[in-house]
Amino acid sequence: MRETEFDGERIKKYFRGNYSEEESDYLMRLFASRGDERRLRSHMSRQFDEINEEEGDSKNLEGVLYKIHYDINTSAASKKKSPVISIVRWSLQAAGALLIPLMIYIGIQSYRSNVIRREAWVEVNAPAWTRTQFSLPDGTTGWLNSSSSIKYRGDFLSKREVDLKGEAFFDVASDKHLPFIVRTQDINVKVLGTRFNIASYDNERSVEVVLEEGKLEFNNNDKSKSYTMRPNDLVVYDKDNDDYYTEVVQPQKYLSWTEGKLVFRNDPLDVIARRLERWYNIDVEVVGSANEGPRWRATFIDESLEEVLNLLKCSLPVDYSIEYQNQKPDDSFTKRKVILKLK
């Protein structure tokens, strides 16, 4: 690295605390580069002298190491100010060129740890037939439904973004300055603080978003479709047609799974089939006009699949059959399959 590549103005801004994220990244990369430490030390020494002359500081080395150790040990109590910034900036003003090697070492370690944190992923899973409660670093809480997962980066607190597969309920911690974004394979939603549910399973043709309270912005992936949701809004996104429709609903029906309840409220047979698939981890085939057929109202808590199907048969002009698991050539088993047939 040639000496002319050092940007003196960026370095000055950083140690005065008046810097952007881009300037911070520049300094971290600069300290982490081992290509020309001698020139870097020389440049930083001159910078120190310039800052000293401008601010009238004196080079007092007494207590330098104590201050460094103190800042390291107490840095965890501060969430908004990086310990590296305070240590390096104070050390530069107090000790000058004698502490340049320490500054470079701290910079290298900080840069490496930041890169590792940004690249790390945390994943939470709910296996089939289970529900999993989760809590995120910002205070957001929620539930994952059967066969679902969320994934987020290690630097989540600086960029609140979550990738979702399957179904999840979120109770988002409010932060007016940092939106909370949930991404699926087909859509994303952006919120500041709210309670909502998303069902986005890979094997289903649609994605459902239900808002219980607050406000959120719905978008498809290329943002050609957008809708601002209000409480009690349901958005159903059709993956095949890249379009959506909205309606006002009772959110509790869509959130009841978080309490271990399977709730139907005036639902047609295709909706019943889809929710049975999620709840019991089965495949359901509907024979007949599922959208235009009869509708069903019921609530279940601990009932077995057979008990639910028997009640469905008694309540509606529907018959059913069950194809049980079969062993595949690879020794795995197929899912149970239920066939619902309108009479």
N, C-alpha and C positions, 0 to 999 in steps of 0.2 A: 504494500500500500504506500503510495507516494504521499509526502507531507501535504501537498496541495489538495489532497482529497479530504483533509480534516476540515469540517465546517465549523469555524470558530463561533459564529453567531448561534448555531444550534446548541453547541456545548455551553455557551454562556446562559442561554435561556433555561437549559435543563437545570444547572446548578443554582439558578436564581428562583427556580420553582415556577417559572412562567413558560411552560412548554406544552406542546400538543402530543397526542398519542404517537403521531408519526415521528416527532423529534425524539420521544422516549425510545422508540424502536431503533432509531438511528444510533443513539448512544449505546444501547445494549449490544447491537451488532459491532459497533466500534470497539467496545471493551472486550468482546468475545474473540475478536480477530487477533491471532498470534503472529500475523505476517510481519509486523514492523513495530514491536513494542518500544524500541529505542526512540524512534521518531515520535511515537505517541507520548512517551514520557516527557520528551523535550517540549512538545506542543502544549501538553497539559501544564507543565511548569510555567511556561510563559503566560498561559491563560490565568493561572493562579496569581501571578504577579500583577496582571492587568486588573483583575477583580479586586485584589488587595488595595491597589492604588485608587480605584474608583470608590470603594466602600470604606476605605480608611481602616481596615482590619489589621491586626497585628498577628504575627506568626507565633503563637503560644502553644507549645507542645504539651504542656502540663495537663495531665488528666485525659489525654487523647484516648488511650486504650480503655480507660474506665468508661468514657462516654460511648465508645463503640460497643462495648459489652452491654452497657445499660440499654442502648437502643435496640440491640439484637434481642435481649431478653424481654423487653416490654413492647416490641413491635406488634405482637399478636393482638394486643388490646385495641389497636387502631385498624379499622377496616378500610378507611379511605386513603390513608397515606402510606406509601410503600416504605418499609424500613430501609431498603437500599437507597432510596432518594435522600432520606434524612441523614443516614450514615455517611454516604459519599459526599453530599453537599457540605455537611458540617466539617468532615475531615479535610476537605479541600481548603476551606476557609481557615481552619485551625492549624493544620500541619503542613500544608503546601506540598512541594515536590517530594518530601521525604515519605509521604504516604501514597504516592502514585502507584507503586506496585500493589499495595493493599487494595486501592480502588479498582485497579484492573482485575485483580483476583475476584473481588466481590462482584464486579460487573459480569465476569465470565460465568460465575456460579449462578447469578440471578438470571442471566439470559438463558442458560441451559435449563434451569428449573421452569422458567416461563414457557419455553418451547415444549418441554415434557408435559406441563400442565395443559397447554392448549391442545396437544395432540392426543391426550388421554381421553377415553370414553368411559362413562359409567352407564350400566344397563340394568334395568329392573324388569323381571319377567313374572308373569302369572301363568303357570302351566295349565293344561286342559283340566277342567272340572274344579278350578280353584279361583279365588279372588285374592288380590294382594293389595295391601295398603302401602302407600309410599309417602315420603316426605323429602322435598327438595331443599338444597342449601339456602334458598331465599325465603323459606318459610311456607312455600306452596305445598299443599297436601292433596291427596287424592286416592283413587282406587283404580286398579287394573282388573279388567274382567278376564274370563277364561281365554287362554291362548293369546294373550296380549303382552306387549312390552313397550317400554319407553327407554330412550337413550339420550344422553346429553354429554357435552364436553366438560372437561375438568375445569375450564375457566367460566363455568356457568354464571357466576355472580356478575361478570362483566358483560355477558351476552346471554340473556335468558331465552334459550331456544331448546326445544325438545322434539325429538323424532318419535312418532307413535306408529305402532302396528297393532291393529285390533281396536279394542274399546277401552276408554278411560274417562273417569270423571276427575275434573280439576277444580280445586278451590284455590284460586291464585292470590298470592300475597300482593297487595297493592304497592305499586311503585310508579309514580307519575312520570319519572324521567327514564324508565327502562321498561319498555313493553315486554310482554310474555308472548312468545310465539310457539305454536304447536304445528309441526309439519307432518303430513302424511304423504303417501306416494302420489296422491292426486290433488290435495288441497292444503291450505294453511290458514290458521286463524291467528289474529293479533289482538291482545287484550292488555289492559292495565291492571285490573283487579276484578275478578268475577268468578261465578260458579257455572260450569257448563260441562256437557258430556259430548264426546266424539266417538262414533262407531265407524271404523275404517278397516274392515277385514279384506285381505287380498282376494279371497274367493267370493266376494259379494260385488254386485254390479253398482251399488250405490254407497255413498258416505252420508251419515246422519250427524248433524250438529244441533244440539238442543241447549238453549240458554236459560238458566234458572234465574240468575240475577246479574246485574251489571250491564256491560256493553261490550260487544266484540265485533271485529271486522272479518268477514269471511271472504276468501279469495281462492280461485283455482290456481294452479301452479304458475301459469303465465300471466296471471292477474288480469285476464281479459274479462273475467266474471267476478263481480264484487258485490257484497251486500252487508250493510251495517245492521247487526242483529240487536233486538231489544228483548227484555225478559219475556219468556213464554214462546219465543220464536223457535220454529223448527226449520232447518234448511236441509233438504235432501238433494245431494249432488249425484247426477247420473254420469258414471264414468264413461260409458260408451258414447253418449251424445254430447259430452262436455257441456252440460247445462244443469240447472237446478230449479227447484220450486220451493216455496216457503208456505208455512201455515202456522196458525196459533194453536198451541197444544197445552196439555197439562204436563209440565216437565217431570212431575213425580213418577209418572208411568215409565219414563225413560231412565230415571235415576234409581228406581226401586231395587235394581240388581245390587247396588252398593250395600243394601240392608239385607241381602239374601232373599229377596222376593222376586217372583216372576209375575208381572202384572200385565194384563191385557185390558184395554179400554176401547171397545167398539172397533176392534181391529179386523181387517179382512184376512183371508186364509194365507195369502203370500207373506204378510207381516208375521202372522202366527208361526208359519214354517221357519222363517228366518231367525226368529228369536228362540225357537226350540232348538235349532241347530247350534246356536251359540251356547245356550244354557246346558244342554246335555252332550255337547260335542258329538253330534250325529250329522248325517246327511238326510235331508228331507226333500222328497219329490211330490209336487202337487199335480194331480190329474184333474183338469177342469179349469174353469175361469176363476182363478183365485182372486182377482181384483174385484169382480162383480158379484161374487157369492156372498153368503151370509157373514155377519160380523159377530165377534165374541167378546164377552166381558167376564173376566175371572182373575183371581189372585191365588198364587201358590207360594208355599214357603219350603216345605220339606218333601213334597210329593215326588214319587218316582215318575219316570217317563211313562210307564204303563198306566199309572193312575191318571196322569194328565190326559193321555190319549183316550182313555175310557170316558172321562168327563166330557171331552171334546165330542166324542161320538154320541153321547147322550144329549148334548146340548144343541148340536148342529146336524144337518143332513150330510154327515161326513163319515166315511168308513176308513179304516187304516189297516195296514199290514206292516210287519217288521221283518227286515232281512238282517239276521244276526251276523256277527263277525266271521270272516273267512280268512284262512291263512294264505298269505302270498308266497310265491317261490322264494323270496328273500327272508322268509320266516316272520315277517311283520304281519299285522292284521289290518283288514279293512275296518272302516267305521261301521257302526250299525246304521242301517238305512231305513227310514220310515217313509211309506208311500201313503199320502192322504188323497182320498178320492171322493169328489163330490157325488152324492147320490142323485 
